[in-house]
Amino acid sequence: MSTPAAQPTSVTVHQSSRVLEVGFDDGRTFRIPFELMRVYSPSAEVQGHGPGQETLQTGKREVVITDIVPVGHYAIQPRFSDGHESGIFSWDYLYHLGADEAELWARYEARLHEAGVERDAAMTSAAAGGSCGHH
């Protein structure tokens, strides 16, 4: 049997600094930028339905969380100011975003470079990929 994952002890939305602060029962606290959450949303709209189907997100530096809905006792579902609201962020996934933030930023910047786009470029309908219906 695997070791139980760390559970959250606090979740605080910091609008002015655009970070979600999550404290866990193992003593770690992460300040996860909203932009990182948005570009790595676990939704099918962002991640696709399998490897290689990810949609590169751009223009998300100024995104804010406008609402958070709890999902059972295992996750939250944030609503972002750009209208995105389909990602369900489990506690394990939030822990991953916090613990691996530097690696995730580096991977994101490499993907931007490979695609020849800037971080603040506006999303185009072709790049955005639309809803899951096109798969």
Secondary structure, 3 states (H helix, E strand, C coil): CCCCCCCEEEEEEECCCCEEEEEECCCCEEEEEHHHHHHCCCCHHHHCCCCCCCCCCCCCCCCCEEEEEEECCCEEEEEECCCCCCCCEEHHHHHHHHHCHHHHHHHHHHHHHHHCCCCCCCCCHHHHCCCHHHC
